[in-house]
Amino acid sequence: MSQAARNALLGTVLAATSAFAADVSFQSTTYAQYWKQDLLGEQRNVVMFPWTQFLDVNVTKLGQENLSFSLYGWGRKEFGPRSSSLDGKKNSGELVTAYLRYHFNKANGELMAGRMFVYDCGSVEQIDGVSGRADLVHNLNLSLFVGKPSHNYLGADKRTILAGTRLGAKLDNMGEVGVSLLMDGPTPHVSMLDQTKPYPSRRLVNLDAHLMPTPLWDINARTSYHMTLRELAEQDYAVRYRIHPSVSITGFFLDRQFRSYFAGTSLPQIFKQDIYDAQTSWGGKLQWGKMGGPVEVVADYKRSRRERLGISDRIGGELRFAHSKPMNIRYGVGYHRIIGGPSRMNQVALNNPNAPFYCLSHHELRAWTFVDWERMFASLDGVYHLYDERNHPALNHTPVVFEGMASLGWRPKSNLTLSGDLIYSSNPSYRREFHGALRVEYRFGGAQ
Amino acid sequence: MKRPAFLFLQLMVLFGVLALHTACPFSSAPSFAPVHPMTCPIGRSDCTSCHGKEILKSTGKSYAAFNHDSDFLANHARAASQNTWVCTSCHAPSMCADCHAGRPGVKPNHKLGHRSDRIMPHRGDYITRHQFEGKLDPASCFMCHGRGNDAKCLSCHGQRK
């Protein structure tokens, strides 16, 4: 279906649904940018003026009390060079979601049809299809979806069909466990992961659990098993223990086998991953601060090990402050040290035993504040990164990244917000980068 | 798996679902409110400030499980995958798309540039930094970007030869 025909159809549907609707709400966000980039190694500046319009429409009580329609999308007009190479077009747009939903008064039941996101079968997917869920007796619940993956990007390993189902069980006052099955159809062409042969479709069995056996413990677990490749694709476990109402400690473990984890993805990956690589991460987090309190302190540590690239550590912390009187003000500062073992530049170098190694270690520092006072709000944000190895080719001999951002906003009415941002940065890609933006947000009806 | 086997597997799943529904009819418990009756104050939502230690019946979990503290925000996918209807009672369905749409239109850290308190992860020159962070900790990238792509990415991250 052509873009024009699709837009006409959407307009017709929207007008028709509005005519029957008792409750229409929408939110419009207009985002205009001025973007000037002074590229390293080039004499000219690049100046861009993209203008993006977002529209979010929700129509409830559509003829029936429980029937609703939701639509969300955006369009962009460029008044200068192309600012995004997302699809190779200068002017672009996207229908992100458009679906009819019927929700039942009992059993948390719902039926949806159209373009939507599905979340509950071990993967986040955007499909054109149908889905439904309901609570059953005996504390069980069931969800299903089937559809066609929405996108067909450049190089996409697009599948013809994607289907999933999940059976969940609530445990009395303890949480929920579930088992789900995710399957996609035959691939129309060979995978971008390995051009020498068709890649197996996804046949994932997933187990998920979120348990709180006592108010002190919070346990999350997710395991995915690839039935065709017969190996665990993903393991993700986290345990949180509340030592005190305002102190908790969290430990986690994550393991992903790239070959199975990426098998049959309905949208392409942005990463040229080595499918025989794998990653294992573990670490912990200590949080201090009562929920909604004036101070929150977080200290965290994470160790990642990639089979092909070695070990890295990330350690640091964050301080957050919040006050509501005399005005709503929040501010914070964070620091992390990343210690990365020597690594080769890219996949090509990885396979060349003579390629040089580079160290990836660096410091990260960030400070920010946000103030909300009656009809005005303002924010400041600063990011500073310092890399250890100046000679890393990706750094262009510029081991420092800096970005500063200031924003000011005004709410002349409860449903109208005007705001503007100014961003200045200096980094290894651009000697200087200046970014200005104006944002107009308008809400009509009960838009959330 | 060949096509007939795949179709057979789909039929088996459908049959299993129908059998399950026959054995376990729908619950008669009322549904969770589609819209939260009160607007929550600006900032990180603290469900327990009103609900205390109660159990949110339709989830089997305490309200504390949905408090928007640092841990919850970093791992919100867990709640969204099991209890989406709790999220949508306060958040517009489109909120997820600000970051997770295959094509979000504007980078989330720009669209939400006026909300420094929301700690968007890609502040600064991320084009440079992603070369480092992608190597150091790819799992954190995959969570959001594992299924997104564009021509610019493919210029470096194209098909393997």
Boltz contact constraints between the chains, C-beta under 6 A:
constraints:
  - contact:
      token1: [A, 31]
      token2: [B, 106]
      max_distance: 6.0
  - contact:
      token1: [A, 52]
      token2: [B, 105]
      max_distance: 6.0
  - contact:
      token1: [A, 52]
      token2: [B, 106]
      max_distance: 6.0
  - contact:
      token1: [A, 56]
      token2: [B, 94]
      max_distance: 6.0
  - contact:
      token1: [A, 70]
      token2: [B, 93]
      max_distance: 6.0
  - contact:
      token1: [A, 72]
      token2: [B, 94]
      max_distance: 6.0
  - contact:
      token1: [A, 72]
      token2: [B, 97]
      max_distance: 6.0
  - contact:
      token1: [A, 74]
      token2: [B, 105]
      max_distance: 6.0
  - contact:
      token1: [A, 85]
      token2: [B, 150]
      max_distance: 6.0
  - contact:
      token1: [A, 85]
      token2: [B, 151]
      max_distance: 6.0
  - contact:
      token1: [A, 85]
      token2: [B, 152]
      max_distance: 6.0
  - contact:
      token1: [A, 86]
      token2: [B, 103]
      max_distance: 6.0
  - contact:
      token1: [A, 86]
      token2: [B, 150]
      max_distance: 6.0
  - contact:
      token1: [A, 88]
      token2: [B, 151]
      max_distance: 6.0
  - contact:
      token1: [A, 94]
      token2: [B, 103]
      max_distance: 6.0
  - contact:
      token1: [A, 96]
      token2: [B, 97]
      max_distance: 6.0
  - contact:
      token1: [A, 96]
      token2: [B, 101]
      max_distance: 6.0
  - contact:
      token1: [A, 105]
      token2: [B, 31]
      max_distance: 6.0
  - contact:
      token1: [A, 106]
      token2: [B, 28]
      max_distance: 6.0
  - contact:
      token1: [A, 106]
      token2: [B, 30]
      max_distance: 6.0
  - contact:
      token1: [A, 106]
      token2: [B, 31]
      max_distance: 6.0
  - contact:
      token1: [A, 107]
      token2: [B, 26]
      max_distance: 6.0
  - contact:
      token1: [A, 107]
      token2: [B, 27]
      max_distance: 6.0
  - contact:
      token1: [A, 108]
      token2: [B, 31]
      max_distance: 6.0
  - contact:
      token1: [A, 108]
      token2: [B, 32]
      max_distance: 6.0
  - contact:
      token1: [A, 108]
      token2: [B, 58]
      max_distance: 6.0
  - contact:
      token1: [A, 108]
      token2: [B, 85]
      max_distance: 6.0
  - contact:
      token1: [A, 119]
      token2: [B, 80]
      max_distance: 6.0
  - contact:
      token1: [A, 119]
      token2: [B, 81]
      max_distance: 6.0
  - contact:
      token1: [A, 119]
      token2: [B, 84]
      max_distance: 6.0
  - contact:
      token1: [A, 120]
      token2: [B, 81]
      max_distance: 6.0
  - contact:
      token1: [A, 126]
      token2: [B, 102]
      max_distance: 6.0
  - contact:
      token1: [A, 134]
      token2: [B, 26]
      max_distance: 6.0
  - contact:
      token1: [A, 135]
      token2: [B, 27]
      max_distance: 6.0
  - contact:
      token1: [A, 136]
      token2: [B, 24]
      max_distance: 6.0
  - contact:
      token1: [A, 136]
      token2: [B, 27]
      max_distance: 6.0
  - contact:
      token1: [A, 137]
      token2: [B, 24]
      max_distance: 6.0
  - contact:
      token1: [A, 137]
      token2: [B, 25]
      max_distance: 6.0
  - contact:
      token1: [A, 137]
      token2: [B, 27]
      max_distance: 6.0
  - contact:
      token1: [A, 138]
      token2: [B, 24]
      max_distance: 6.0
  - contact:
      token1: [A, 140]
      token2: [B, 24]
      max_distance: 6.0
  - contact:
      token1: [A, 151]
      token2: [B, 102]
      max_distance: 6.0
  - contact:
      token1: [A, 153]
      token2: [B, 149]
      max_distance: 6.0
  - contact:
      token1: [A, 154]
      token2: [B, 151]
      max_distance: 6.0
  - contact:
      token1: [A, 155]
      token2: [B, 154]
      max_distance: 6.0
  - contact:
      token1: [A, 165]
      token2: [B, 13]
      max_distance: 6.0
  - contact:
      token1: [A, 170]
      token2: [B, 60]
      max_distance: 6.0
  - contact:
      token1: [A, 171]
      token2: [B, 60]
      max_distance: 6.0
  - contact:
      token1: [A, 173]
      token2: [B, 55]
      max_distance: 6.0
  - contact:
      token1: [A, 175]
      token2: [B, 60]
      max_distance: 6.0
  - contact:
      token1: [A, 175]
      token2: [B, 61]
      max_distance: 6.0
  - contact:
      token1: [A, 176]
      token2: [B, 60]
      max_distance: 6.0
  - contact:
      token1: [A, 176]
      token2: [B, 82]
      max_distance: 6.0
  - contact:
      token1: [A, 192]
      token2: [B, 159]
      max_distance: 6.0
  - contact:
      token1: [A, 210]
      token2: [B, 78]
      max_distance: 6.0
  - contact:
      token1: [A, 210]
      token2: [B, 82]
      max_distance: 6.0
  - contact:
      token1: [A, 212]
      token2: [B, 61]
      max_distance: 6.0
  - contact:
      token1: [A, 212]
      token2: [B, 62]
      max_distance: 6.0
  - contact:
      token1: [A, 220]
      token2: [B, 78]
      max_distance: 6.0
  - contact:
      token1: [A, 250]
      token2: [B, 71]
      max_distance: 6.0
  - contact:
      token1: [A, 254]
      token2: [B, 139]
      max_distance: 6.0
  - contact:
      token1: [A, 256]
      token2: [B, 139]
      max_distance: 6.0
  - contact:
      token1: [A, 265]
      token2: [B, 147]
      max_distance: 6.0
  - contact:
      token1: [A, 267]
      token2: [B, 147]
      max_distance: 6.0
  - contact:
      token1: [A, 268]
      token2: [B, 149]
      max_distance: 6.0
  - contact:
      token1: [A, 269]
      token2: [B, 146]
      max_distance: 6.0
  - contact:
      token1: [A, 270]
      token2: [B, 145]
      max_distance: 6.0
  - contact:
      token1: [A, 270]
      token2: [B, 148]
      max_distance: 6.0
  - contact:
      token1: [A, 270]
      token2: [B, 149]
      max_distance: 6.0
  - contact:
      token1: [A, 270]
      token2: [B, 153]
      max_distance: 6.0
  - contact:
      token1: [A, 270]
      token2: [B, 157]
      max_distance: 6.0
  - contact:
      token1: [A, 271]
      token2: [B, 157]
      max_distance: 6.0
  - contact:
      token1: [A, 272]
      token2: [B, 157]
      max_distance: 6.0
  - contact:
      token1: [A, 279]
      token2: [B, 138]
      max_distance: 6.0
  - contact:
      token1: [A, 279]
      token2: [B, 139]
      max_distance: 6.0
  - contact:
      token1: [A, 281]
      token2: [B, 139]
      max_distance: 6.0
  - contact:
      token1: [A, 287]
      token2: [B, 70]
      max_distance: 6.0
  - contact:
      token1: [A, 291]
      token2: [B, 46]
      max_distance: 6.0
  - contact:
      token1: [A, 291]
      token2: [B, 67]
      max_distance: 6.0
  - contact:
      token1: [A, 291]
      token2: [B, 69]
      max_distance: 6.0
  - contact:
      token1: [A, 292]
      token2: [B, 46]
      max_distance: 6.0
  - contact:
      token1: [A, 292]
      token2: [B, 49]
      max_distance: 6.0
  - contact:
      token1: [A, 298]
      token2: [B, 70]
      max_distance: 6.0
  - contact:
      token1: [A, 304]
      token2: [B, 137]
      max_distance: 6.0
  - contact:
      token1: [A, 309]
      token2: [B, 135]
      max_distance: 6.0
  - contact:
      token1: [A, 312]
      token2: [B, 136]
      max_distance: 6.0
  - contact:
      token1: [A, 330]
      token2: [B, 117]
      max_distance: 6.0
  - contact:
      token1: [A, 340]
      token2: [B, 136]
      max_distance: 6.0
  - contact:
      token1: [A, 343]
      token2: [B, 135]
      max_distance: 6.0
  - contact:
      token1: [A, 360]
      token2: [B, 132]
      max_distance: 6.0
  - contact:
      token1: [A, 360]
      token2: [B, 136]
      max_distance: 6.0
  - contact:
      token1: [A, 368]
      token2: [B, 116]
      max_distance: 6.0
  - contact:
      token1: [A, 370]
      token2: [B, 116]
      max_distance: 6.0
  - contact:
      token1: [A, 370]
      token2: [B, 117]
      max_distance: 6.0
  - contact:
      token1: [A, 379]
      token2: [B, 114]
      max_distance: 6.0
  - contact:
      token1: [A, 379]
      token2: [B, 116]
      max_distance: 6.0
  - contact:
      token1: [A, 381]
      token2: [B, 116]
      max_distance: 6.0
  - contact:
      token1: [A, 383]
      token2: [B, 123]
      max_distance: 6.0
  - contact:
      token1: [A, 383]
      token2: [B, 124]
      max_distance: 6.0
  - contact:
      token1: [A, 394]
      token2: [B, 131]
      max_distance: 6.0
  - contact:
      token1: [A, 401]
      token2: [B, 124]
      max_distance: 6.0
  - contact:
      token1: [A, 401]
      token2: [B, 125]
      max_distance: 6.0
  - contact:
      token1: [A, 403]
      token2: [B, 123]
      max_distance: 6.0
  - contact:
      token1: [A, 403]
      token2: [B, 124]
      max_distance: 6.0
  - contact:
      token1: [A, 407]
      token2: [B, 113]
      max_distance: 6.0
  - contact:
      token1: [A, 407]
      token2: [B, 114]
      max_distance: 6.0
  - contact:
      token1: [A, 409]
      token2: [B, 114]
      max_distance: 6.0
  - contact:
      token1: [A, 419]
      token2: [B, 114]
      max_distance: 6.0
  - contact:
      token1: [A, 421]
      token2: [B, 113]
      max_distance: 6.0
  - contact:
      token1: [A, 425]
      token2: [B, 125]
      max_distance: 6.0
  - contact:
      token1: [A, 427]
      token2: [B, 125]
      max_distance: 6.0
  - contact:
      token1: [A, 427]
      token2: [B, 128]
      max_distance: 6.0
  - contact:
      token1: [A, 428]
      token2: [B, 128]
      max_distance: 6.0
  - contact:
      token1: [A, 429]
      token2: [B, 125]
      max_distance: 6.0
  - contact:
      token1: [A, 429]
      token2: [B, 127]
      max_distance: 6.0
  - contact:
      token1: [A, 429]
      token2: [B, 128]
      max_distance: 6.0
  - contact:
      token1: [A, 448]
      token2: [B, 92]
      max_distance: 6.0
